[in-house]
Amino acid sequence: MSSNEKGNTAPTHSVEDLNKKYPTPRGFTGFFWYHVSMAITRILVKLRAGEKENIPKGSPYVICSNHQTYADGMWIMSCLPRKHRKVFCALAASDLETNYGRLGRVMMHVGRGIAVDRFGNPVRGLIKAKKEVENGNIILVHPEGTRTSDGHLGEFKDGAAYIAIKAGVPLLPVYIEGGYQAWSRHMKRPQTWDHKNHRRKRITIHFGKPMLPDVHERDPHKMTDAIHTWMKDMESKDVNLQ
């Protein structure tokens, strides 16, 4: 999940507000739009999951993924085991609720969003996310904080590693391949037909091997560096970026 990068107007949430409001309940709205959106996705593109054997058998855990489109979280969730989808939630920029109208609110419901202030102090949102992981939830974090502007990886922040280490759970790295070519931030609507090869565009969700906090000396910076190294290796193999 991500916010619309149009401005930095976002509400400030107290700890009490966060505990009461988040994760955003999926409810009928979230379930309905998830199934409708995934049906449309499968018609327009070839979506597949790679290396599913790397997905932890049980929850909780933290998912750390690159960020190419507004649909990243939904696509990742669709590749998880059914029981994992029920406890899936996503760290989302708080301005998603205020700057992106109905779509932003729907995205919060679909992904069971937990708001974090990416323009100010994100600590409250990270603490809330850690508590939700400790309560058994799986949480998605985009370390870049925003969608890529050119298809390549941006600067990584330590939020995902921080949550995994503090909660004592595995961190599952994920690399999305092909999303930028189908629905980049520069497109008013998805462009899903590959004219060169005369077929639907392909989007692959790659799952890396889970990283355990103790392996990286419980140091968020070291774990983030390891994630970034893995994603850079995946990016170097991404034929869409060649």
N, C-alpha and C positions, 0 to 999 in steps of 0.2 A: 504494500500500500504506500501511497505517496500523496503529497499535496500538490495542488496546482501552483506552479511557481510564478504567480502573478503579483505577489506582494507579501508583506510580512505581518499582516494584521491577523492576530490569533488571540483567543481568549487565554487568560491566565487561570489555571485550575489549582485549587487548594488540594491538600492531601485528602481531605474529606470528600471533595468533589470527585477526585479520581477513584476513590474506593467505591463510591456509590454508582458512578456512571459507567465505569469501564471494567472489563471489556464491554464494548457496545453489544447488546444482545442481538443475536442473529435474527430470531423471530421469523414471522412469515415473510417479511420484506426481504430479508437476507437469503432465505431458502429459495424463494421464488426467483429472484434475480440471479442467484448463483446458477440455478438449473437452466434458466433461459439463456444466460450469457455463455454457459458452457456448450449448450446446444448450438448456438450461433458460431462459437469458436470452432467446433468440430466440423461444421459445414464449410467454413471459410479457409481454414488452415489445417495442416497435418501436425497435430500436437502429439508428441510422444515423450515418454519418460525413459531416461537412460540410467543405468546402474542402480536400479531400484533395490538391489540387494544391500545397498549401503544405508538405507533408511532404518533407523533403530526399530527394533521389534516392539518396544514399549515406550511410553511417554512418562515424564516430560523430556523435552530437549529444546534447544534453540536452533532455528534455521537462519543461516546467514547467506544472503543472495545478492548478486548484482541486480541493478535496477534499470530495465529497458522500457517498460510500458506501464500504463495504469493497471493492466490486467495481470501483472506478474504474480501477485499474491494468490489470486484466484487460480491461476494455472498451476502453481506449485501445490496448493491445497488439493486440487483435483487429482494429483499424482500420488497422494498419500493414501495409506490404508483408510478404509471408511471410519474406523473407530478413532483414528487420529484427526480426521477432519472435524469431528464433533468438538474437540478441545483445541482446535487451531485458532490462534488470534495473531494480530499483527500490530507492531509498533507503527503508528501513523502520525504524520505532522498534524498538529492541532488545527492549522488553518485549512485543512481539508474539510472541516465541518462548516467553515464560515465563508470561504472564498470560492467554492466550487458548486454551490447550489445543490440541487437534488442528487446529482451524480455523486458528489462527495459524500453525502449522507448515506446513500445506498452502498457505496464502497465501505464505509465504516461498519454497516450492518453485515455485509457479505463476509468481510474479513475479521469481524469481531475486533474492531480497532481499539487500540489504547493510545490516547493522544499524548504526544510529547512536543514540547516547544522547541523546535529546531532553530528558532531565531533568538532564543533567550537561554534560560537555564533548563536543560533537559533532565536534570537529576530526579525530579519528582516522577516523571514518566518512566525513567529507568528503574527506579525503586518499585513502582507499581508493577512494572513488567516482571521484575524479579519475583515479586510476591505471587504473581499469577503462575509463573513457572513452578514455584514451590507448591502451589495448589494443584499441580498436575497438568497445567496447560502447556501446549506447544506454542512457541512464539516466533514469528518471522521478523527479522530486522534487516533493513538494507543499510549496510555500513557507509554507502555513499551519501545517503540522506536525500537524494533526489535522482530523477531519471537522467541517464546519460544524454549528453548533447551531441555526441558524435559516434555512438556505438561502442566506444572504448570505456574501460574502467576509469573511475574518478578517484579522488582521494578517499581513503577509508578512515572511519572513526571507530573507536573502541567499544561502542555500545553493546554489540552482540557478544563480544568476548567478555565484557564486564558482567553481563547478565548470566552467561553460562558459568563463569567462575564463581560468582557470588552465590548462585543457586546450586552449584555442584552438579551440573548436568552436562551431557555431551553437546557439542556444537556441530551441526550438520551443514557443511558448505554446499551451496547450490550455484550452478552457473546456467543462466538462461541463454540459449543460442538461437538467434534468428528473430527474436522479438522486435528488435530495433528496426529491422527491415520491413516488418509487417505493420508496425504502429509506433513510430517514433514520436517524440514530442513535437516534431515539426509538421506532422500530418494532422489535418483537420478530421480525417476519418481513416480507419485502417485501409491499407493497400495490400491485399492478401493474394494477389495473383502474380506468379512469377512469369513474366512475359518472355524472358529469355529461354526458359526451359518448358514453357507451356504447361504449367501445373500450379497447384496451390503451394504457397510458401510453407516451409517447414520450420517448426519451432520445437526445440528439444530442451527438456529440463534435465540437466545433468546433476546427479547426486554424488558428491565426493564421500570419502570415508570420514566417519565422525571423528572429531577431535576431542580429546579428554582434557579437562583443565589441568590435571597434575602433570601431563606430558610437557606443558609449557610453563612449569613452575608457578602456576596460578598467576601468571603475569598477563594482563589484558593486551599489552603492547606486543608481546611475543606471539600470543595467539593470533592477534590481528595480522601481524606480519606473515604468519604461516598461512592464514586464509588468503591474503593478498597474493602470496607466491603461487598458491594452487590456482587461483582465478586467473592470474596472468598466464600461467601455463595453458589453461583452458582457452583463454583468449587467443593465444598464439596458434591454436589448432582450429579456431573458428573460421571456416571457409567463407562465411558471409562477410568477414572483415578483411579478407585478402585483397 
